[in-house]
Amino acid sequence: MYHAPTFVILDELEKAMASIGHRLMIKYGLREAPDDNLIARWRMLTRTLIAEGKSTEVAGSTAAQQIFPGYQSIFYASEADDIVSLLNAAGDR
């Protein structure tokens, strides 16, 4: 069985995190893409709020407002991702 070298796997993870950061920036109107720490905090709070009974969109938006600096400070004219897609990209698989 072939196993990719560790550096290849880490490179793919870094690309995935960059992608989710950009997608979160667009979704929530942030001035810059959040870093890995902010993404992890958003993911945990969003999952907690969903477990408490909030809808996915409300949970994601509430978490973003509490965690990301500059929440809704810019409007990007593009199709934003839904919360389930963002959670999957952030590591909820």
C-alpha positions in Angstrom: 0.0 0.0 0.0 1.3 3.5 -1.0 1.5 6.2 1.7 2.0 9.8 0.6 4.9 11.5 2.3 3.9 13.5 5.3 4.9 16.8 3.7 2.4 16.2 0.9 -0.4 15.6 3.4 0.5 18.7 5.3 0.6 20.7 2.1 -2.9 19.5 1.2 -4.2 20.4 4.8 -2.7 23.9 4.5 -4.4 24.4 1.1 -7.7 23.2 2.6 -7.4 25.6 5.6 -6.5 28.5 3.2 -9.6 27.7 1.2 -11.9 27.6 4.2 -10.4 30.8 5.5 -11.2 32.5 2.2 -14.7 31.0 2.1 -15.4 32.2 5.6 -14.1 35.7 4.7 -16.6 35.9 1.8 -19.5 34.4 3.8 -19.1 36.8 6.7 -17.8 39.9 5.0 -14.4 39.9 6.8 -11.6 42.2 5.8 -9.1 39.2 5.8 -9.3 35.5 5.9 -9.3 34.1 9.5 -6.3 32.1 10.6 -6.4 28.4 11.7 -7.0 29.3 15.3 -10.0 31.5 14.6 -11.4 28.8 12.2 -11.1 26.2 14.9 -12.8 28.4 17.4 -15.6 29.2 14.9 -16.1 25.5 14.2 -16.3 24.5 17.9 -18.7 27.3 18.7 -20.9 26.6 15.7 -21.1 22.9 16.5 -22.0 23.8 20.2 -24.8 26.2 19.1 -26.2 23.6 16.7 -26.2 21.0 19.5 -28.1 23.6 21.6 -30.8 23.7 18.9 -29.9 26.6 16.7 -30.2 26.2 12.9 -27.0 25.8 11.1 -27.1 29.3 9.5 -27.9 31.0 12.8 -25.3 29.0 14.6 -22.6 29.8 12.0 -23.5 33.5 11.9 -23.7 33.9 15.7 -20.3 32.2 16.1 -18.7 34.3 13.3 -20.0 37.5 14.9 -18.5 36.5 18.3 -15.2 35.3 16.9 -14.2 37.0 13.7 -12.9 40.6 13.8 -14.6 42.8 11.3 -17.8 40.7 11.0 -19.9 42.0 8.1 -17.6 45.0 7.4 -17.4 44.3 3.7 -19.9 43.0 1.2 -18.5 40.6 -1.4 -20.7 40.1 -4.5 -20.5 36.3 -4.7 -22.4 33.2 -3.9 -21.6 32.3 -0.3 -21.3 28.7 1.0 -23.8 27.2 3.4 -22.8 26.3 6.9 -22.7 22.5 6.4 -20.2 23.0 3.5 -18.0 25.3 5.6 -18.1 22.9 8.6 -17.0 20.0 6.3 -14.2 22.1 4.9 -13.1 23.1 8.4 -12.7 19.5 9.4 -16.2 18.2 10.4 -16.4 15.2 8.2 
